């Protein structure tokens, strides 16, 4: 799973995330301080960007919902 977070301070953000017991470090998380991910991926529909997406092992979208 990949999380792209628009922000500046990766370590501060991750320290806050790991304060929750149910979160572990097996997910890929990157910071995008300049918003380049959205700028470079304009073909991703906005409704997907603004929702949570569950993708199965065959890379098929199984569920889309509000975060």
Biopython code that builds the backbone (N, CA, C, O; Angstrom):
import numpy as np
from Bio.PDB.StructureBuilder import StructureBuilder

atoms = [
    (1, "UNK", "N", (0.852, -1.158, 0.000)),
    (1, "UNK", "CA", (0.000, 0.000, 0.000)),
    (1, "UNK", "C", (0.901, 1.223, 0.000)),
    (1, "UNK", "O", (1.930, 1.246, 0.674)),
    (2, "UNK", "N", (0.519, 2.218, -0.741)),
    (2, "UNK", "CA", (1.288, 3.458, -0.838)),
    (2, "UNK", "C", (0.420, 4.619, -0.401)),
    (2, "UNK", "O", (-0.713, 4.771, -0.857)),
    (3, "UNK", "N", (0.962, 5.435, 0.487)),
    (3, "UNK", "CA", (0.308, 6.678, 0.889)),
    (3, "UNK", "C", (1.164, 7.827, 0.387)),
    (3, "UNK", "O", (2.369, 7.860, 0.637)),
    (4, "UNK", "N", (0.556, 8.763, -0.314)),
    (4, "UNK", "CA", (1.241, 9.973, -0.741)),
    (4, "UNK", "C", (0.630, 11.108, 0.065)),
    (4, "UNK", "O", (-0.554, 11.414, -0.078)),
    (5, "UNK", "N", (1.433, 11.725, 0.904)),
    (5, "UNK", "CA", (0.965, 12.762, 1.816)),
    (5, "UNK", "C", (1.509, 14.100, 1.344)),
    (5, "UNK", "O", (2.716, 14.258, 1.162)),
    (6, "UNK", "N", (0.619, 15.057, 1.149)),
    (6, "UNK", "CA", (1.081, 16.384, 0.775)),
    (6, "UNK", "C", (1.432, 17.126, 2.058)),
    (6, "UNK", "O", (0.552, 17.502, 2.832)),
    (7, "UNK", "N", (2.710, 17.330, 2.272)),
    (7, "UNK", "CA", (3.205, 17.972, 3.488)),
    (7, "UNK", "C", (4.702, 18.153, 3.410)),
    (7, "UNK", "O", (5.326, 17.829, 2.400)),
    (8, "UNK", "N", (5.279, 18.675, 4.487)),
    (8, "UNK", "CA", (6.701, 19.011, 4.469)),
    (8, "UNK", "C", (7.576, 18.214, 5.417)),
    (8, "UNK", "O", (8.751, 17.998, 5.121)),
    (9, "UNK", "N", (7.049, 17.774, 6.537)),
    (9, "UNK", "CA", (7.887, 17.213, 7.589)),
    (9, "UNK", "C", (7.584, 15.733, 7.794)),
    (9, "UNK", "O", (6.737, 15.371, 8.611)),
    (10, "UNK", "N", (8.275, 14.889, 7.052)),
    (10, "UNK", "CA", (8.038, 13.450, 7.066)),
    (10, "UNK", "C", (8.194, 12.868, 8.466)),
    (10, "UNK", "O", (7.297, 12.176, 8.947)),
    (11, "UNK", "N", (9.310, 13.137, 9.123)),
    (11, "UNK", "CA", (9.565, 12.525, 10.430)),
    (11, "UNK", "C", (8.530, 12.950, 11.457)),
    (11, "UNK", "O", (8.066, 12.116, 12.235)),
    (12, "UNK", "N", (8.156, 14.219, 11.482)),
    (12, "UNK", "CA", (7.126, 14.678, 12.422)),
    (12, "UNK", "C", (5.793, 13.994, 12.136)),
    (12, "UNK", "O", (5.094, 13.571, 13.057)),
    (13, "UNK", "N", (5.451, 13.891, 10.870)),
    (13, "UNK", "CA", (4.195, 13.239, 10.491)),
    (13, "UNK", "C", (4.192, 11.776, 10.922)),
    (13, "UNK", "O", (3.225, 11.307, 11.524)),
    (14, "UNK", "N", (5.276, 11.050, 10.616)),
    (14, "UNK", "CA", (5.331, 9.628, 10.939)),
    (14, "UNK", "C", (5.366, 9.395, 12.447)),
    (14, "UNK", "O", (4.811, 8.407, 12.927)),
    (15, "UNK", "N", (6.005, 10.281, 13.198)),
    (15, "UNK", "CA", (5.978, 10.155, 14.658)),
    (15, "UNK", "C", (4.553, 10.238, 15.176)),
    (15, "UNK", "O", (4.177, 9.492, 16.080)),
    (16, "UNK", "N", (3.767, 11.126, 14.621)),
    (16, "UNK", "CA", (2.360, 11.231, 15.012)),
    (16, "UNK", "C", (1.581, 9.988, 14.600)),
    (16, "UNK", "O", (0.751, 9.498, 15.366)),
    (17, "UNK", "N", (1.836, 9.479, 13.418)),
    (17, "UNK", "CA", (1.138, 8.288, 12.930)),
    (17, "UNK", "C", (1.417, 7.102, 13.848)),
    (17, "UNK", "O", (0.499, 6.361, 14.201)),
    (18, "UNK", "N", (2.670, 6.919, 14.234)),
    (18, "UNK", "CA", (3.039, 5.752, 15.038)),
    (18, "UNK", "C", (2.609, 5.867, 16.491)),
    (18, "UNK", "O", (2.817, 4.935, 17.268)),
    (19, "UNK", "N", (2.013, 6.990, 16.873)),
    (19, "UNK", "CA", (1.431, 7.109, 18.210)),
    (19, "UNK", "C", (0.199, 6.229, 18.354)),
    (19, "UNK", "O", (-0.221, 5.931, 19.472)),
    (20, "UNK", "N", (-0.382, 5.811, 17.243)),
    (20, "UNK", "CA", (-1.557, 4.952, 17.265)),
    (20, "UNK", "C", (-1.101, 3.498, 17.249)),
    (20, "UNK", "O", (-0.291, 3.105, 16.409)),
    (21, "UNK", "N", (-1.621, 2.703, 18.175)),
    (21, "UNK", "CA", (-1.184, 1.309, 18.329)),
    (21, "UNK", "C", (-1.478, 0.443, 17.104)),
    (21, "UNK", "O", (-0.744, -0.508, 16.836)),
    (22, "UNK", "N", (-2.530, 0.754, 16.361)),
    (22, "UNK", "CA", (-2.945, -0.101, 15.255)),
    (22, "UNK", "C", (-2.230, 0.214, 13.954)),
    (22, "UNK", "O", (-2.571, -0.367, 12.924)),
    (23, "UNK", "N", (-1.265, 1.101, 13.959)),
    (23, "UNK", "CA", (-0.520, 1.451, 12.755)),
    (23, "UNK", "C", (0.876, 0.845, 12.858)),
    (23, "UNK", "O", (1.534, 0.962, 13.891)),
    (24, "UNK", "N", (1.320, 0.206, 11.797)),
    (24, "UNK", "CA", (2.692, -0.289, 11.794)),
    (24, "UNK", "C", (3.431, 0.262, 10.574)),
    (24, "UNK", "O", (2.861, 1.015, 9.784)),
    (25, "UNK", "N", (4.689, -0.115, 10.426)),
    (25, "UNK", "CA", (5.538, 0.493, 9.394)),
    (25, "UNK", "C", (5.600, -0.309, 8.103)),
    (25, "UNK", "O", (6.526, -0.111, 7.318)),
    (26, "UNK", "N", (4.657, -1.202, 7.853)),
    (26, "UNK", "CA", (4.752, -2.020, 6.643)),
    (26, "UNK", "C", (4.238, -1.313, 5.391)),
    (26, "UNK", "O", (4.306, -1.878, 4.299)),
    (27, "UNK", "N", (3.733, -0.111, 5.526)),
    (27, "UNK", "CA", (3.201, 0.624, 4.384)),
    (27, "UNK", "C", (4.241, 1.613, 3.859)),
    (27, "UNK", "O", (5.057, 2.136, 4.618)),
    (28, "UNK", "N", (4.198, 1.859, 2.560)),
    (28, "UNK", "CA", (5.072, 2.848, 1.950)),
    (28, "UNK", "C", (4.412, 4.212, 2.078)),
    (28, "UNK", "O", (3.257, 4.397, 1.693)),
    (29, "UNK", "N", (5.153, 5.154, 2.618)),
    (29, "UNK", "CA", (4.630, 6.500, 2.809)),
    (29, "UNK", "C", (5.661, 7.490, 2.289)),
    (29, "UNK", "O", (6.832, 7.427, 2.662)),
    (30, "UNK", "N", (5.229, 8.400, 1.432)),
    (30, "UNK", "CA", (6.125, 9.431, 0.914)),
    (30, "UNK", "C", (5.486, 10.791, 1.114)),
    (30, "UNK", "O", (4.263, 10.924, 1.112)),
    (31, "UNK", "N", (6.323, 11.790, 1.285)),
    (31, "UNK", "CA", (5.843, 13.168, 1.406)),
    (31, "UNK", "C", (5.986, 13.850, 0.058)),
    (31, "UNK", "O", (6.952, 13.625, -0.671)),
    (32, "UNK", "N", (5.028, 14.668, -0.253)),
    (32, "UNK", "CA", (4.993, 15.395, -1.524)),
    (32, "UNK", "C", (4.803, 16.879, -1.219)),
    (32, "UNK", "O", (3.698, 17.403, -1.360)),
    (33, "UNK", "N", (5.876, 17.563, -0.800)),
    (33, "UNK", "CA", (5.734, 18.955, -0.364)),
    (33, "UNK", "C", (5.308, 19.923, -1.465)),
    (33, "UNK", "O", (4.751, 20.980, -1.168)),
    (34, "UNK", "N", (5.554, 19.593, -2.699)),
    (34, "UNK", "CA", (5.230, 20.516, -3.788)),
    (34, "UNK", "C", (4.006, 20.098, -4.591)),
    (34, "UNK", "O", (3.685, 20.739, -5.592)),
    (35, "UNK", "N", (3.322, 19.053, -4.185)),
    (35, "UNK", "CA", (2.131, 18.604, -4.899)),
    (35, "UNK", "C", (2.423, 18.028, -6.269)),
    (35, "UNK", "O", (1.569, 18.075, -7.154)),
    (36, "UNK", "N", (3.603, 17.490, -6.457)),
    (36, "UNK", "CA", (4.005, 16.958, -7.770)),
    (36, "UNK", "C", (3.245, 15.690, -8.158)),
    (36, "UNK", "O", (3.010, 15.445, -9.341)),
    (37, "UNK", "N", (2.855, 14.874, -7.151)),
    (37, "UNK", "CA", (2.147, 13.638, -7.464)),
    (37, "UNK", "C", (0.854, 13.932, -8.209)),
    (37, "UNK", "O", (0.597, 13.348, -9.262)),
    (38, "UNK", "N", (0.043, 14.826, -7.675)),
    (38, "UNK", "CA", (-1.221, 15.162, -8.338)),
    (38, "UNK", "C", (-0.984, 15.851, -9.677)),
    (38, "UNK", "O", (-1.702, 15.617, -10.649)),
    (39, "UNK", "N", (0.030, 16.699, -9.708)),
    (39, "UNK", "CA", (0.358, 17.413, -10.949)),
    (39, "UNK", "C", (0.789, 16.429, -12.043)),
    (39, "UNK", "O", (0.448, 16.615, -13.211)),
    (40, "UNK", "N", (1.525, 15.398, -11.675)),
    (40, "UNK", "CA", (2.047, 14.428, -12.641)),
    (40, "UNK", "C", (1.059, 13.322, -12.983)),
    (40, "UNK", "O", (1.278, 12.577, -13.938)),
    (41, "UNK", "N", (-0.016, 13.203, -12.228)),
    (41, "UNK", "CA", (-0.983, 12.125, -12.425)),
    (41, "UNK", "C", (-2.391, 12.680, -12.627)),
    (41, "UNK", "O", (-3.331, 12.297, -11.932)),
    (42, "UNK", "N", (-2.514, 13.573, -13.574)),
    (42, "UNK", "CA", (-3.807, 14.216, -13.833)),
    (42, "UNK", "C", (-4.859, 13.246, -14.361)),
    (42, "UNK", "O", (-6.050, 13.555, -14.355)),
    (43, "UNK", "N", (-4.421, 12.076, -14.818)),
    (43, "UNK", "CA", (-5.373, 11.102, -15.335)),
    (43, "UNK", "C", (-6.097, 10.338, -14.228)),
    (43, "UNK", "O", (-7.063, 9.627, -14.504)),
    (44, "UNK", "N", (-5.644, 10.473, -12.971)),
    (44, "UNK", "CA", (-6.352, 9.858, -11.854)),
    (44, "UNK", "C", (-7.547, 10.745, -11.526)),
    (44, "UNK", "O", (-7.374, 11.922, -11.210)),
    (45, "UNK", "N", (-8.756, 10.195, -11.597)),
    (45, "UNK", "CA", (-9.939, 11.014, -11.312)),
    (45, "UNK", "C", (-9.905, 11.594, -9.895)),
    (45, "UNK", "O", (-9.471, 10.930, -8.953)),
    (46, "UNK", "N", (-10.357, 12.811, -9.760)),
    (46, "UNK", "CA", (-10.329, 13.529, -8.481)),
    (46, "UNK", "C", (-11.087, 12.770, -7.390)),
    (46, "UNK", "O", (-10.676, 12.779, -6.230)),
    (47, "UNK", "N", (-12.196, 12.113, -7.757)),
    (47, "UNK", "CA", (-12.990, 11.402, -6.749)),
    (47, "UNK", "C", (-12.206, 10.250, -6.141)),
    (47, "UNK", "O", (-12.468, 9.870, -5.000)),
    (48, "UNK", "N", (-11.250, 9.683, -6.871)),
    (48, "UNK", "CA", (-10.416, 8.628, -6.306)),
    (48, "UNK", "C", (-9.401, 9.233, -5.347)),
    (48, "UNK", "O", (-9.164, 8.684, -4.271)),
    (49, "UNK", "N", (-8.808, 10.341, -5.716)),
    (49, "UNK", "CA", (-7.819, 11.002, -4.874)),
    (49, "UNK", "C", (-8.439, 11.389, -3.535)),
    (49, "UNK", "O", (-7.771, 11.316, -2.503)),
    (50, "UNK", "N", (-9.679, 11.791, -3.536)),
    (50, "UNK", "CA", (-10.339, 12.267, -2.321)),
    (50, "UNK", "C", (-11.038, 11.157, -1.552)),
    (50, "UNK", "O", (-11.797, 11.438, -0.625)),
    (51, "UNK", "N", (-10.801, 9.910, -1.914)),
    (51, "UNK", "CA", (-11.421, 8.774, -1.244)),
    (51, "UNK", "C", (-10.373, 7.748, -0.839)),
    (51, "UNK", "O", (-9.224, 7.800, -1.278)),
    (52, "UNK", "N", (-10.791, 6.821, 0.002)),
    (52, "UNK", "CA", (-9.948, 5.673, 0.323)),
    (52, "UNK", "C", (-10.205, 4.610, -0.723)),
    (52, "UNK", "O", (-11.344, 4.424, -1.152)),
    (53, "UNK", "N", (-9.163, 3.910, -1.139)),
    (53, "UNK", "CA", (-9.292, 2.898, -2.169)),
    (53, "UNK", "C", (-8.696, 1.586, -1.646)),
    (53, "UNK", "O", (-7.579, 1.570, -1.128)),
    (54, "UNK", "N", (-9.437, 0.501, -1.783)),
    (54, "UNK", "CA", (-8.946, -0.821, -1.442)),
    (54, "UNK", "C", (-8.689, -1.567, -2.740)),
    (54, "UNK", "O", (-9.598, -1.745, -3.550)),
    (55, "UNK", "N", (-7.435, -2.008, -2.940)),
    (55, "UNK", "CA", (-7.030, -2.695, -4.166)),
    (55, "UNK", "C", (-6.599, -4.109, -3.802)),
    (55, "UNK", "O", (-5.856, -4.307, -2.841)),
    (56, "UNK", "N", (-7.068, -5.098, -4.574)),
    (56, "UNK", "CA", (-6.741, -6.494, -4.268)),
    (56, "UNK", "C", (-5.388, -6.897, -4.859)),
    (56, "UNK", "O", (-4.704, -6.073, -5.466)),
    (57, "UNK", "N", (-5.009, -8.148, -4.684)),
    (57, "UNK", "CA", (-3.710, -8.636, -5.134)),
    (57, "UNK", "C", (-3.548, -8.634, -6.649)),
    (57, "UNK", "O", (-2.433, -8.756, -7.156)),
    (58, "UNK", "N", (-4.663, -8.497, -7.376)),
    (58, "UNK", "CA", (-4.605, -8.421, -8.843)),
    (58, "UNK", "C", (-4.683, -6.979, -9.334)),
    (58, "UNK", "O", (-4.916, -6.733, -10.517)),
    (59, "UNK", "N", (-4.487, -6.025, -8.417)),
    (59, "UNK", "CA", (-4.520, -4.588, -8.708)),
    (59, "UNK", "C", (-5.878, -4.113, -9.213)),
    (59, "UNK", "O", (-5.958, -3.177, -10.009)),
    (60, "UNK", "N", (-6.937, -4.754, -8.753)),
    (60, "UNK", "CA", (-8.292, -4.318, -9.090)),
    (60, "UNK", "C", (-8.881, -3.586, -7.909)),
    (60, "UNK", "O", (-8.733, -4.010, -6.763)),
    (61, "UNK", "N", (-9.558, -2.469, -8.197)),
    (61, "UNK", "CA", (-10.211, -1.705, -7.131)),
    (61, "UNK", "C", (-11.390, -2.502, -6.599)),
    (61, "UNK", "O", (-12.281, -2.889, -7.356)),
    (62, "UNK", "N", (-11.392, -2.746, -5.295)),
    (62, "UNK", "CA", (-12.453, -3.522, -4.663)),
    (62, "UNK", "C", (-13.447, -2.635, -3.926)),
    (62, "UNK", "O", (-14.618, -2.991, -3.800)),
    (63, "UNK", "N", (-12.993, -1.489, -3.441)),
    (63, "UNK", "CA", (-13.863, -0.612, -2.672)),
    (63, "UNK", "C", (-13.337, 0.817, -2.732)),
    (63, "UNK", "O", (-12.127, 1.039, -2.699)),
    (64, "UNK", "N", (-14.238, 1.777, -2.821)),
    (64, "UNK", "CA", (-13.904, 3.184, -2.757)),
    (64, "UNK", "C", (-14.854, 3.815, -1.751)),
    (64, "UNK", "O", (-16.065, 3.602, -1.817)),
    (65, "UNK", "N", (-14.313, 4.585, -0.824)),
    (65, "UNK", "CA", (-15.172, 5.218, 0.176)),
    (65, "UNK", "C", (-14.490, 6.415, 0.786)),
    (65, "UNK", "O", (-13.310, 6.671, 0.544)),
    (66, "UNK", "N", (-15.238, 7.137, 1.571)),
    (66, "UNK", "CA", (-14.707, 8.314, 2.244)),
    (66, "UNK", "C", (-13.646, 7.884, 3.261)),
    (66, "UNK", "O", (-13.814, 6.872, 3.942)),
    (67, "UNK", "N", (-12.553, 8.651, 3.365)),
    (67, "UNK", "CA", (-11.506, 8.280, 4.328)),
    (67, "UNK", "C", (-11.988, 8.410, 5.753)),
    (67, "UNK", "O", (-11.233, 8.137, 6.687)),
]
sb = StructureBuilder()
sb.init_structure("model")
sb.init_model(0)
sb.init_chain("A")
sb.init_seg("    ")
for serial, (resi, resn, name, xyz) in enumerate(atoms, 1):
    if name == "N":
        sb.init_residue(resn, " ", resi, " ")
    sb.init_atom(name, np.array(xyz, "f"), 0.0, 1.0, " ", f" {name:<3s}", serial, name[0])
structure = sb.get_structure()
